[in-house]
Amino acid sequence: MSNTQVDARGRSCPEPVILTKKALDHYNGEAIKVLVDLEVAVENIRRFAENKGFTMSVSKLSDEDYQLTIKK
Amino acid sequence: MSSRLQIILSGLMVGKLGTILVLFGNPVNMGVCVACFYRDIAGGVGLHQAGVVQYIRPEIIGFILGAFIIAKMKGEFRVRGGSSPIIRFLLGFFLMIGALVFLGCPLRMILRLANGDLNAVTGLFGYVAGIFVGIQFIKQGFSLGRSVKQKPVGGYIMPMFAVVLLALLLARPTFIYFSTEGPGAAAAPIWMALAAGLLIGGVLQRTRLCTAGGFRDAILIKDYHFMWGLIAIFVANLAGNLIFNFEAFNLGFEGQPIAHTDHLWNFMGMSLVGITAVLLGGCPLRQTILASEGDTDAIITVVGLVAGAAFAHNFGLASSPAGSTLNGQVAVVIGLFITVGIAALSTERSVSMERGVKSNV
């Protein structure tokens, strides 16, 4: 089990951000990958990560799933 | 347009429409109140018999259809559910009890503040206290569990419900109740209320404005994004009230419209609203928007809100301008116990860590 992988699919607000925050609190230089399935989670996590000085890229895995890659 | 500007503009729009709807007939300080409007609808369809609060509020129909249409257009209509529906029902139920003891949802609390009603300050303290308590459980890993994809038909229940309500509103069959006096009889023209609702529903589907999220994110992750939207609601409504309806502006505690001065129970009622809204992941307005874009758990929450409203008026829990009732006070205390109990039992830290951090299998 890795601390750099977060699966926040199906989670209601604000859980995706909180799960991401927990992973970023232990950031060690390795990119954090977050799975989400709602645009609102993408937006909330982007705002959070960018406020913390990280950069985030989004790739669409399917119609509903997004993988976010967060790093400094 | 930056997302900051969008959230501010959507807040200004909500606050402004709040003023306009009052000018054209809605009850004072109730341009938009999601809890009050569900309560009126519950009365309209005969789920409670409080004669002064029965009306099928077109604003709610507008929220639902506006959010549904925009979510469909933007490809964000996703039918999902299965995240503790019965717990969400209960939290929605008690959220409404708290709101009806205070006399307003968080949105109306802001509108009351913007018209000088200082009882809403007491309510605001309670709301923030409730949110603060809810956040402590979230920090402990509180979760109602994952939702999963559901059968598409489930997502259409909410817009169908709105269409049926609209038909009942226009046809006015004899089995639907319409207040002839009191707040339920005070209403802006149907087309105007419907248009305002559609606008708010559509815009808030895009900007995700949430009265619980504003305070929660500010406290929990120091993100003031939604807070800007709430401030905008207040500012636009205050400005509108002062410019267009100055005679109705009344700074103080006494004699406020559809409000009471039971400070303890204004505080306690809104505490219950705050904690339940945080655990649910959004205020009644936000739950309505989510319910309209296919979140069937949010639909259950809305059903809980309506059931809570019916219960509150059938059993004398709802406050009136004369003050809160003993039944209402007891119900708020029971609600707080049950809500905190549910929260404490849903924070199995190890379970949430395993579920949340495990890589996708």
Interface residues (C-beta under 8 A of the other chain):
Chain A: M1 S2 N3 Q5 V6 D7 A8 R9 G10 R11 S12 C13 P14 E15 V17 I18 L19 K21 K22 A23 L35 D37 L38 E39 V40 E43 R47 F48 N51 E64
Chain B: S3 E76 R78 R80 S83 I138 K139 S143 L144 R146 S147 V148 K149 R208 C210 G213 R216 D217 L220 I221 K222 D223 H225 L280 G281 G282 D297 G356 V357 K358 S359 N360
